[in-house]
Amino acid sequence: MKIMEIEGNHELSGTIRISGAKNATVALIPAAILTDDTATICNIPEITDTDALCDILKYLKVKVNRASESIIIDPKFMENAEITEDFSKKLRASYYFMGALLGKYKKCVMYFPGGCSIGARPIDLHLKGFEALGAKIKVEKNKYTVEADELKGANIYLDIASVGATINIMLAAVKAKGKTIIDNAAKEPEIVNVATFLNNMGAKIVGAGTSTIKIEGVEHLNKCFHEVIPDRIEAGTYIIIGALCGKNFKVDNMIPEHIDSLLSKLEEMGVNLEIGSDYVTIKEPTSNLKATNIKTAVYPGFPTDLQQPFTILLTQANGKSKINETIWENRFMHVPYLNNLGSDIVVKNQTATIIGPTDLKGTMVTATDLRAGAALVTAGLKAQGKTTITNVEHILRGYEQIIEKLTSVGAKITLKEI
């Protein structure tokens, strides 16, 4: 088991470069099997989720060639085998193989996907989309067989603007006959990145990034080269850390427009930001942060994935702040650990009330999920003394070289095996 030890309350200064987006990468890798040639993807983050998806590719006899920040995927000799439970449960994004294999072979057999336990995470919208395209679904315990004699374009309305369902239906529809229209589609930048990748292969997708996506099916997808967009959640996490501990602290290689909702809240709180075309700099620490309220929402609203790290900033603000979580019902599992560190947070229903400012003092805490882990790292960097985080495998799933990046700007943080 790995643990992370953080000696807190150090000023951070320097530049952190943002890696490729985890939430795009985990869809792009399964999407690559749809090509009839090879796909090269660059700006790939070196995280354990990438490793897990590459293991699935190799299991399917796909040739995978990884280099620094890039991957070449050659599916010409792949086999459509059942994806075992051991593979499926490693990460939530394993479900993108459902759409990709259904689109390529008209059949997929795999188990219910794993991932962070942040609430009920059904895949019913994905399955309804597949059924609308002509697939039949067979469920045996937690094993799913999705199969179609032929996939035909359809009009599909998503009851919830789900990122996963939007992408999975796109993957299944790109080789379906005729036109597919996805209404109430999610609008996240990662969806645009995946649609651009498919279009680079020869797909015909328009409307990605809007609530209506139209897909004209094609028979073949070709060789392509593609770049993963910068990770907006990683960027937001480090900007929050900079707001707490930074001086002349720069977050580089990012797209500020992707986190407008966060940046506007930081400015409202009084954080001294310089926002450039591809960077954000915190020049001076803010001594008098103002309390504020946030409500998580689908893009372009405040990201649920940044709610947990943002909580730490609110513990240092003057007065009462509130966070209303509307996406996942178990997104406050980090709060008891924050209170152990010295925060004053009360959770009722789906709302956390934070009273600040409070002094944080290091102690032993546990990362219950990926973004909760990011929140605990953020808290540990601000706290007096030593914070020890267990279950750090959650953190390593989604943040490339987090130890090295934070150490490079002055953090005292180590990873240990116990």
C-alpha positions, 0 to 999 in steps of 0.5 A: 500500500502507498501513502503520501506524506505532506509537510504543510504550510510552505509557500509555493512558487514556480510553474506547473505544466498541465497534462493531457485531460484524463477524462478525454484520454479514457474515452479516446483510447477505446475510441481508437479501436474504431479505426481500420488503420492506426491512431496516434494520440499525443499528450497522453497523461501517464496515470494508472487509468491509462495503464489499465486501458492499455492492458485491455487493448493488449488483452484484445490483441491490439498492438500498443506502442507507448512513448513519452506522452504519446501512444500508437494504437493498431487494431488491425489484428484485434479480437473481440473477446469478452472483457473480464470483470478483473479488467472492467472493475479497474476503472469506470471508463472501461465502459467506453469499450461497450460503444466502441466494440458495438460500433466495430463488431456489433457485439460487446460482452463485458462486466459492470464498470468500476470506478470511484464510489461517489454515488449511484452510477448506473449505465441505463442511459448508455444501454437505452442509446444502444437499444435505440440504435438497434442493439439487444441487451442481455444482463446476467448478474453484472455481465452485459451482452450488447449485440445487434444484427445491424446498427441504424441511426436514431433520434436519442434523447438523454434524460440527463446530459451525461458525459459518458452516455453522450460519448458511448452513443457517439462511439456506437453510432459513427459506423451505424447506417443513416443519421443519429441525433443525440438531444440533451447531449452533454457539452463538456470540452472532452466530448468535443475532443473525442468528436474531433478525434473521430472526425479526424478518422473520417467520421461525420459528427457535427454539434459536439459542444452543443446540446444536439449532436448529429452523426452521419454513419460511415463505413470506414474510419482511417488513420489519424493523429490527434492531441489530447486537450489539457486537463481542466480539472488538474488545472483547476486543482493546482489553481486552487492550491496556488490560491491557498499557498502560492506566490508567483505561482503559474499554472501553464499549458491550459485553456482558461475558458474551460474553467471560467466558472471556477475562475470567476468564483476565485475572483469573487473571493478576492484571489489575485489572478492574472489570466492569460491565453494559456495560463493562470498566475497567482501573484500574491497570497490573499489574506482576506478571502471572502466567503461564497456559495457554489452549486455544481452543475453540468458544463459550463457550470461549476464542475463537480470534480472541483467541488472537493478541492474548492472546499479547502479554499472555503475553510480559509474564507471569512464567514459562512460558505455553502456548497450544493452538490447536484451531480453525485450524492456521495461527493462529501466523503472527504468532509469528516477527514477535513474536520479531523484536520480542523475545519468546521463543515456540516453536511446536510442532505446535499449541501455542505456549510463551511465556517471559516477561517479555520486553522488546519493541522496535519493528521492521518486521513484517507482518500476515499475517491480521486477528487477527495484525494485531491482535496486532502492533498490541497488541505495537507499543503495548507495545514501545519505539520505533517499530513499522511494520506492513505489509499493514494492509489485513487489520486494516482489514477488521475493526476500525472506526476503529482508528487514531482509537480508539487515538489518542483514548486516548493512542496514537501511531499513524498510517496512511500510504500508500506 
